[in-house]
Amino acid sequence: MNERNHCCWINQDEQVLSFHPIVGFLMKEFTTHEELIAYVFEATSSEHYRVQ
C-alpha cells in the first residue's frame, strides 16, 4: 500500500514555497495534510513566503 506524502519545497533565500519539486529547493515533509496546510499558512502570513 502506498502512503501519500504531504510535502512542500522551500527556498529560504528567496522566500518561495512550492507544492512541486524544484531543483535547489529543500523538501519539507509532514505527517498529515493538516500539518502541511498549517505550515503553508504560517509561512505565508508570518514569514511572507510566496507560493508558486
mmJSON file of the N, C-alpha and C atoms, coordinates in Angstrom:
{"data_MODEL":{"atom_site":{
"group_PDB":["ATOM","ATOM","ATOM","ATOM","ATOM","ATOM","ATOM","ATOM","ATOM","ATOM","ATOM","ATOM","ATOM","ATOM","ATOM","ATOM","ATOM","ATOM","ATOM","ATOM","ATOM","ATOM","ATOM","ATOM","ATOM","ATOM","ATOM","ATOM","ATOM","ATOM","ATOM","ATOM","ATOM","ATOM","ATOM","ATOM","ATOM","ATOM","ATOM","ATOM","ATOM","ATOM","ATOM","ATOM","ATOM","ATOM","ATOM","ATOM","ATOM","ATOM","ATOM","ATOM","ATOM","ATOM","ATOM","ATOM","ATOM","ATOM","ATOM","ATOM","ATOM","ATOM","ATOM","ATOM","ATOM","ATOM","ATOM","ATOM","ATOM","ATOM","ATOM","ATOM","ATOM","ATOM","ATOM","ATOM","ATOM","ATOM","ATOM","ATOM","ATOM","ATOM","ATOM","ATOM","ATOM","ATOM","ATOM","ATOM","ATOM","ATOM","ATOM","ATOM","ATOM","ATOM","ATOM","ATOM","ATOM","ATOM","ATOM","ATOM","ATOM","ATOM","ATOM","ATOM","ATOM","ATOM","ATOM","ATOM","ATOM","ATOM","ATOM","ATOM","ATOM","ATOM","ATOM","ATOM","ATOM","ATOM","ATOM","ATOM","ATOM","ATOM","ATOM","ATOM","ATOM","ATOM","ATOM","ATOM","ATOM","ATOM","ATOM","ATOM","ATOM","ATOM","ATOM","ATOM","ATOM","ATOM","ATOM","ATOM","ATOM","ATOM","ATOM","ATOM","ATOM","ATOM","ATOM","ATOM","ATOM","ATOM","ATOM","ATOM","ATOM","ATOM","ATOM","ATOM"],
"id":[1,2,3,4,5,6,7,8,9,10,11,12,13,14,15,16,17,18,19,20,21,22,23,24,25,26,27,28,29,30,31,32,33,34,35,36,37,38,39,40,41,42,43,44,45,46,47,48,49,50,51,52,53,54,55,56,57,58,59,60,61,62,63,64,65,66,67,68,69,70,71,72,73,74,75,76,77,78,79,80,81,82,83,84,85,86,87,88,89,90,91,92,93,94,95,96,97,98,99,100,101,102,103,104,105,106,107,108,109,110,111,112,113,114,115,116,117,118,119,120,121,122,123,124,125,126,127,128,129,130,131,132,133,134,135,136,137,138,139,140,141,142,143,144,145,146,147,148,149,150,151,152,153,154,155,156],
"type_symbol":["N","C","C","N","C","C","N","C","C","N","C","C","N","C","C","N","C","C","N","C","C","N","C","C","N","C","C","N","C","C","N","C","C","N","C","C","N","C","C","N","C","C","N","C","C","N","C","C","N","C","C","N","C","C","N","C","C","N","C","C","N","C","C","N","C","C","N","C","C","N","C","C","N","C","C","N","C","C","N","C","C","N","C","C","N","C","C","N","C","C","N","C","C","N","C","C","N","C","C","N","C","C","N","C","C","N","C","C","N","C","C","N","C","C","N","C","C","N","C","C","N","C","C","N","C","C","N","C","C","N","C","C","N","C","C","N","C","C","N","C","C","N","C","C","N","C","C","N","C","C","N","C","C","N","C","C"],
"label_atom_id":["N","CA","C","N","CA","C","N","CA","C","N","CA","C","N","CA","C","N","CA","C","N","CA","C","N","CA","C","N","CA","C","N","CA","C","N","CA","C","N","CA","C","N","CA","C","N","CA","C","N","CA","C","N","CA","C","N","CA","C","N","CA","C","N","CA","C","N","CA","C","N","CA","C","N","CA","C","N","CA","C","N","CA","C","N","CA","C","N","CA","C","N","CA","C","N","CA","C","N","CA","C","N","CA","C","N","CA","C","N","CA","C","N","CA","C","N","CA","C","N","CA","C","N","CA","C","N","CA","C","N","CA","C","N","CA","C","N","CA","C","N","CA","C","N","CA","C","N","CA","C","N","CA","C","N","CA","C","N","CA","C","N","CA","C","N","CA","C","N","CA","C","N","CA","C","N","CA","C","N","CA","C"],
"label_alt_id":[null,null,null,null,null,null,null,null,null,null,null,null,null,null,null,null,null,null,null,null,null,null,null,null,null,null,null,null,null,null,null,null,null,null,null,null,null,null,null,null,null,null,null,null,null,null,null,null,null,null,null,null,null,null,null,null,null,null,null,null,null,null,null,null,null,null,null,null,null,null,null,null,null,null,null,null,null,null,null,null,null,null,null,null,null,null,null,null,null,null,null,null,null,null,null,null,null,null,null,null,null,null,null,null,null,null,null,null,null,null,null,null,null,null,null,null,null,null,null,null,null,null,null,null,null,null,null,null,null,null,null,null,null,null,null,null,null,null,null,null,null,null,null,null,null,null,null,null,null,null,null,null,null,null,null,null],
"label_comp_id":["MET","MET","MET","ASN","ASN","ASN","GLU","GLU","GLU","ARG","ARG","ARG","ASN","ASN","ASN","HIS","HIS","HIS","CYS","CYS","CYS","CYS","CYS","CYS","TRP","TRP","TRP","ILE","ILE","ILE","ASN","ASN","ASN","GLN","GLN","GLN","ASP","ASP","ASP","GLU","GLU","GLU","GLN","GLN","GLN","VAL","VAL","VAL","LEU","LEU","LEU","SER","SER","SER","PHE","PHE","PHE","HIS","HIS","HIS","PRO","PRO","PRO","ILE","ILE","ILE","VAL","VAL","VAL","GLY","GLY","GLY","PHE","PHE","PHE","LEU","LEU","LEU","MET","MET","MET","LYS","LYS","LYS","GLU","GLU","GLU","PHE","PHE","PHE","THR","THR","THR","THR","THR","THR","HIS","HIS","HIS","GLU","GLU","GLU","GLU","GLU","GLU","LEU","LEU","LEU","ILE","ILE","ILE","ALA","ALA","ALA","TYR","TYR","TYR","VAL","VAL","VAL","PHE","PHE","PHE","GLU","GLU","GLU","ALA","ALA","ALA","THR","THR","THR","SER","SER","SER","SER","SER","SER","GLU","GLU","GLU","HIS","HIS","HIS","TYR","TYR","TYR","ARG","ARG","ARG","VAL","VAL","VAL","GLN","GLN","GLN"],
"label_asym_id":["A","A","A","A","A","A","A","A","A","A","A","A","A","A","A","A","A","A","A","A","A","A","A","A","A","A","A","A","A","A","A","A","A","A","A","A","A","A","A","A","A","A","A","A","A","A","A","A","A","A","A","A","A","A","A","A","A","A","A","A","A","A","A","A","A","A","A","A","A","A","A","A","A","A","A","A","A","A","A","A","A","A","A","A","A","A","A","A","A","A","A","A","A","A","A","A","A","A","A","A","A","A","A","A","A","A","A","A","A","A","A","A","A","A","A","A","A","A","A","A","A","A","A","A","A","A","A","A","A","A","A","A","A","A","A","A","A","A","A","A","A","A","A","A","A","A","A","A","A","A","A","A","A","A","A","A"],
"label_entity_id":["1","1","1","1","1","1","1","1","1","1","1","1","1","1","1","1","1","1","1","1","1","1","1","1","1","1","1","1","1","1","1","1","1","1","1","1","1","1","1","1","1","1","1","1","1","1","1","1","1","1","1","1","1","1","1","1","1","1","1","1","1","1","1","1","1","1","1","1","1","1","1","1","1","1","1","1","1","1","1","1","1","1","1","1","1","1","1","1","1","1","1","1","1","1","1","1","1","1","1","1","1","1","1","1","1","1","1","1","1","1","1","1","1","1","1","1","1","1","1","1","1","1","1","1","1","1","1","1","1","1","1","1","1","1","1","1","1","1","1","1","1","1","1","1","1","1","1","1","1","1","1","1","1","1","1","1"],
"label_seq_id":[1,1,1,2,2,2,3,3,3,4,4,4,5,5,5,6,6,6,7,7,7,8,8,8,9,9,9,10,10,10,11,11,11,12,12,12,13,13,13,14,14,14,15,15,15,16,16,16,17,17,17,18,18,18,19,19,19,20,20,20,21,21,21,22,22,22,23,23,23,24,24,24,25,25,25,26,26,26,27,27,27,28,28,28,29,29,29,30,30,30,31,31,31,32,32,32,33,33,33,34,34,34,35,35,35,36,36,36,37,37,37,38,38,38,39,39,39,40,40,40,41,41,41,42,42,42,43,43,43,44,44,44,45,45,45,46,46,46,47,47,47,48,48,48,49,49,49,50,50,50,51,51,51,52,52,52],
"pdbx_PDB_ins_code":[null,null,null,null,null,null,null,null,null,null,null,null,null,null,null,null,null,null,null,null,null,null,null,null,null,null,null,null,null,null,null,null,null,null,null,null,null,null,null,null,null,null,null,null,null,null,null,null,null,null,null,null,null,null,null,null,null,null,null,null,null,null,null,null,null,null,null,null,null,null,null,null,null,null,null,null,null,null,null,null,null,null,null,null,null,null,null,null,null,null,null,null,null,null,null,null,null,null,null,null,null,null,null,null,null,null,null,null,null,null,null,null,null,null,null,null,null,null,null,null,null,null,null,null,null,null,null,null,null,null,null,null,null,null,null,null,null,null,null,null,null,null,null,null,null,null,null,null,null,null,null,null,null,null,null,null],
"Cartn_x":[0.844,0.0,0.884,0.615,1.377,0.787,1.639,1.198,1.409,0.465,0.582,1.458,2.447,3.329,2.696,2.895,2.432,3.682,4.041,5.282,5.191,6.135,6.306,7.805,8.169,9.579,9.748,10.826,11.028,12.418,12.479,13.735,13.773,14.589,14.628,15.228,16.182,16.811,15.822,14.994,14.035,12.647,12.473,11.193,10.081,10.329,9.36,9.029,7.766,7.277,6.563,6.799,6.18,5.583,4.537,3.938,4.49,5.451,6.081,7.595,8.292,9.754,10.425,11.369,12.148,13.611,14.469,15.902,16.403,17.116,17.672,16.777,15.531,14.619,14.733,14.476,14.54,13.148,13.056,11.768,11.466,10.244,9.761,8.591,8.654,7.619,6.835,5.532,4.632,3.864,3.418,2.689,1.279,0.631,-0.751,-0.904,-1.978,-2.303,-2.553,-3.167,-3.465,-2.185,-1.157,0.126,0.755,0.675,1.204,0.506,-0.811,-1.576,-1.284,-1.175,-0.853,0.514,1.488,2.822,2.764,2.022,1.907,1.283,0.207,-0.426,0.523,1.281,2.239,3.351,3.88,4.972,4.522,3.306,2.843,2.395,1.827,1.334,2.415,3.168,4.158,5.522,5.932,7.271,7.284,6.109,5.943,6.492,6.377,6.746,5.726,6.182,5.3,5.08,3.892,3.603,3.67,4.361,4.47,3.966],
"Cartn_y":[-1.189,0.0,1.246,2.163,3.408,4.444,5.061,6.158,7.46,8.356,9.649,10.56,11.152,12.093,13.471,14.135,15.516,16.365,17.033,17.79,19.028,19.912,21.088,21.335,22.213,22.537,24.028,24.395,25.801,26.271,27.553,28.249,29.377,29.204,30.179,31.509,31.494,32.741,33.648,33.048,33.844,33.855,33.147,33.016,32.582,31.438,30.862,29.458,29.099,27.787,27.182,25.909,25.242,23.911,23.491,22.182,21.135,21.526,20.622,20.69,19.584,19.593,20.598,21.346,22.305,22.12,22.034,21.861,23.016,22.684,23.697,24.046,23.587,23.84,22.699,22.975,21.993,21.396,20.061,19.41,19.36,19.743,19.611,18.638,17.595,16.57,16.618,16.362,16.43,15.125,14.834,13.598,13.636,14.795,14.917,16.115,16.102,17.228,18.489,18.32,19.458,20.146,19.367,19.947,20.725,20.19,20.876,22.214,22.208,23.445,24.461,24.018,24.933,25.566,24.781,25.314,26.352,26.057,26.985,28.302,28.234,29.461,30.268,29.6,30.289,30.938,30.195,30.71,31.913,31.877,32.987,34.192,33.963,35.113,35.742,34.948,35.496,35.732,34.823,34.907,35.475,35.79,36.435,35.615,34.297,33.433,33.588,33.462,33.429,31.967,31.657,30.295,30.274,29.266,29.16,27.822],
"Cartn_z":[0.0,0.0,0.0,-0.901,-0.984,-0.048,0.746,1.593,0.843,0.987,0.315,1.15,0.514,1.205,1.239,2.314,2.473,2.577,1.477,1.49,0.609,0.852,0.022,-0.094,-0.986,-1.207,-0.978,-0.275,0.039,-0.384,-0.69,-0.934,0.082,1.108,2.2,1.773,0.84,0.399,-0.325,-1.182,-1.962,-1.336,-0.23,0.468,-0.478,-1.138,-2.066,-1.598,-1.683,-1.3,-2.505,-2.78,-3.918,-3.489,-4.181,-3.945,-4.904,-5.73,-6.69,-6.506,-6.739,-6.588,-7.523,-6.999,-7.777,-7.383,-8.369,-8.116,-7.258,-6.202,-5.315,-4.14,-4.145,-3.037,-2.029,-0.766,0.303,0.521,0.524,0.754,2.25,2.598,3.973,3.929,4.746,4.744,6.045,5.958,7.104,7.243,8.438,8.708,8.128,8.207,7.733,6.8,6.062,5.181,6.014,7.164,8.034,8.515,8.843,9.251,8.106,6.901,5.715,5.517,5.552,5.329,6.432,7.679,8.779,8.55,8.084,7.801,6.679,5.631,4.495,4.949,5.728,6.217,7.096,7.942,8.809,7.986,7.016,6.183,5.359,4.846,4.011,4.823,5.989,6.755,7.633,8.341,9.279,8.649,7.768,7.199,5.776,5.241,3.935,2.767,2.871,1.74,0.628,-0.593,-1.764,-2.127,-2.627,-3.087,-4.595,-5.119,-6.577,-7.009],
"occupancy":[1.0,1.0,1.0,1.0,1.0,1.0,1.0,1.0,1.0,1.0,1.0,1.0,1.0,1.0,1.0,1.0,1.0,1.0,1.0,1.0,1.0,1.0,1.0,1.0,1.0,1.0,1.0,1.0,1.0,1.0,1.0,1.0,1.0,1.0,1.0,1.0,1.0,1.0,1.0,1.0,1.0,1.0,1.0,1.0,1.0,1.0,1.0,1.0,1.0,1.0,1.0,1.0,1.0,1.0,1.0,1.0,1.0,1.0,1.0,1.0,1.0,1.0,1.0,1.0,1.0,1.0,1.0,1.0,1.0,1.0,1.0,1.0,1.0,1.0,1.0,1.0,1.0,1.0,1.0,1.0,1.0,1.0,1.0,1.0,1.0,1.0,1.0,1.0,1.0,1.0,1.0,1.0,1.0,1.0,1.0,1.0,1.0,1.0,1.0,1.0,1.0,1.0,1.0,1.0,1.0,1.0,1.0,1.0,1.0,1.0,1.0,1.0,1.0,1.0,1.0,1.0,1.0,1.0,1.0,1.0,1.0,1.0,1.0,1.0,1.0,1.0,1.0,1.0,1.0,1.0,1.0,1.0,1.0,1.0,1.0,1.0,1.0,1.0,1.0,1.0,1.0,1.0,1.0,1.0,1.0,1.0,1.0,1.0,1.0,1.0,1.0,1.0,1.0,1.0,1.0,1.0],
"B_iso_or_equiv":[0.0,0.0,0.0,0.0,0.0,0.0,0.0,0.0,0.0,0.0,0.0,0.0,0.0,0.0,0.0,0.0,0.0,0.0,0.0,0.0,0.0,0.0,0.0,0.0,0.0,0.0,0.0,0.0,0.0,0.0,0.0,0.0,0.0,0.0,0.0,0.0,0.0,0.0,0.0,0.0,0.0,0.0,0.0,0.0,0.0,0.0,0.0,0.0,0.0,0.0,0.0,0.0,0.0,0.0,0.0,0.0,0.0,0.0,0.0,0.0,0.0,0.0,0.0,0.0,0.0,0.0,0.0,0.0,0.0,0.0,0.0,0.0,0.0,0.0,0.0,0.0,0.0,0.0,0.0,0.0,0.0,0.0,0.0,0.0,0.0,0.0,0.0,0.0,0.0,0.0,0.0,0.0,0.0,0.0,0.0,0.0,0.0,0.0,0.0,0.0,0.0,0.0,0.0,0.0,0.0,0.0,0.0,0.0,0.0,0.0,0.0,0.0,0.0,0.0,0.0,0.0,0.0,0.0,0.0,0.0,0.0,0.0,0.0,0.0,0.0,0.0,0.0,0.0,0.0,0.0,0.0,0.0,0.0,0.0,0.0,0.0,0.0,0.0,0.0,0.0,0.0,0.0,0.0,0.0,0.0,0.0,0.0,0.0,0.0,0.0,0.0,0.0,0.0,0.0,0.0,0.0],
"pdbx_formal_charge":[null,null,null,null,null,null,null,null,null,null,null,null,null,null,null,null,null,null,null,null,null,null,null,null,null,null,null,null,null,null,null,null,null,null,null,null,null,null,null,null,null,null,null,null,null,null,null,null,null,null,null,null,null,null,null,null,null,null,null,null,null,null,null,null,null,null,null,null,null,null,null,null,null,null,null,null,null,null,null,null,null,null,null,null,null,null,null,null,null,null,null,null,null,null,null,null,null,null,null,null,null,null,null,null,null,null,null,null,null,null,null,null,null,null,null,null,null,null,null,null,null,null,null,null,null,null,null,null,null,null,null,null,null,null,null,null,null,null,null,null,null,null,null,null,null,null,null,null,null,null,null,null,null,null,null,null],
"auth_seq_id":[1,1,1,2,2,2,3,3,3,4,4,4,5,5,5,6,6,6,7,7,7,8,8,8,9,9,9,10,10,10,11,11,11,12,12,12,13,13,13,14,14,14,15,15,15,16,16,16,17,17,17,18,18,18,19,19,19,20,20,20,21,21,21,22,22,22,23,23,23,24,24,24,25,25,25,26,26,26,27,27,27,28,28,28,29,29,29,30,30,30,31,31,31,32,32,32,33,33,33,34,34,34,35,35,35,36,36,36,37,37,37,38,38,38,39,39,39,40,40,40,41,41,41,42,42,42,43,43,43,44,44,44,45,45,45,46,46,46,47,47,47,48,48,48,49,49,49,50,50,50,51,51,51,52,52,52],
"auth_comp_id":["MET","MET","MET","ASN","ASN","ASN","GLU","GLU","GLU","ARG","ARG","ARG","ASN","ASN","ASN","HIS","HIS","HIS","CYS","CYS","CYS","CYS","CYS","CYS","TRP","TRP","TRP","ILE","ILE","ILE","ASN","ASN","ASN","GLN","GLN","GLN","ASP","ASP","ASP","GLU","GLU","GLU","GLN","GLN","GLN","VAL","VAL","VAL","LEU","LEU","LEU","SER","SER","SER","PHE","PHE","PHE","HIS","HIS","HIS","PRO","PRO","PRO","ILE","ILE","ILE","VAL","VAL","VAL","GLY","GLY","GLY","PHE","PHE","PHE","LEU","LEU","LEU","MET","MET","MET","LYS","LYS","LYS","GLU","GLU","GLU","PHE","PHE","PHE","THR","THR","THR","THR","THR","THR","HIS","HIS","HIS","GLU","GLU","GLU","GLU","GLU","GLU","LEU","LEU","LEU","ILE","ILE","ILE","ALA","ALA","ALA","TYR","TYR","TYR","VAL","VAL","VAL","PHE","PHE","PHE","GLU","GLU","GLU","ALA","ALA","ALA","THR","THR","THR","SER","SER","SER","SER","SER","SER","GLU","GLU","GLU","HIS","HIS","HIS","TYR","TYR","TYR","ARG","ARG","ARG","VAL","VAL","VAL","GLN","GLN","GLN"],
"auth_asym_id":["A","A","A","A","A","A","A","A","A","A","A","A","A","A","A","A","A","A","A","A","A","A","A","A","A","A","A","A","A","A","A","A","A","A","A","A","A","A","A","A","A","A","A","A","A","A","A","A","A","A","A","A","A","A","A","A","A","A","A","A","A","A","A","A","A","A","A","A","A","A","A","A","A","A","A","A","A","A","A","A","A","A","A","A","A","A","A","A","A","A","A","A","A","A","A","A","A","A","A","A","A","A","A","A","A","A","A","A","A","A","A","A","A","A","A","A","A","A","A","A","A","A","A","A","A","A","A","A","A","A","A","A","A","A","A","A","A","A","A","A","A","A","A","A","A","A","A","A","A","A","A","A","A","A","A","A"],
"auth_atom_id":["N","CA","C","N","CA","C","N","CA","C","N","CA","C","N","CA","C","N","CA","C","N","CA","C","N","CA","C","N","CA","C","N","CA","C","N","CA","C","N","CA","C","N","CA","C","N","CA","C","N","CA","C","N","CA","C","N","CA","C","N","CA","C","N","CA","C","N","CA","C","N","CA","C","N","CA","C","N","CA","C","N","CA","C","N","CA","C","N","CA","C","N","CA","C","N","CA","C","N","CA","C","N","CA","C","N","CA","C","N","CA","C","N","CA","C","N","CA","C","N","CA","C","N","CA","C","N","CA","C","N","CA","C","N","CA","C","N","CA","C","N","CA","C","N","CA","C","N","CA","C","N","CA","C","N","CA","C","N","CA","C","N","CA","C","N","CA","C","N","CA","C","N","CA","C","N","CA","C","N","CA","C"],
"pdbx_PDB_model_num":[1,1,1,1,1,1,1,1,1,1,1,1,1,1,1,1,1,1,1,1,1,1,1,1,1,1,1,1,1,1,1,1,1,1,1,1,1,1,1,1,1,1,1,1,1,1,1,1,1,1,1,1,1,1,1,1,1,1,1,1,1,1,1,1,1,1,1,1,1,1,1,1,1,1,1,1,1,1,1,1,1,1,1,1,1,1,1,1,1,1,1,1,1,1,1,1,1,1,1,1,1,1,1,1,1,1,1,1,1,1,1,1,1,1,1,1,1,1,1,1,1,1,1,1,1,1,1,1,1,1,1,1,1,1,1,1,1,1,1,1,1,1,1,1,1,1,1,1,1,1,1,1,1,1,1,1]
}}}
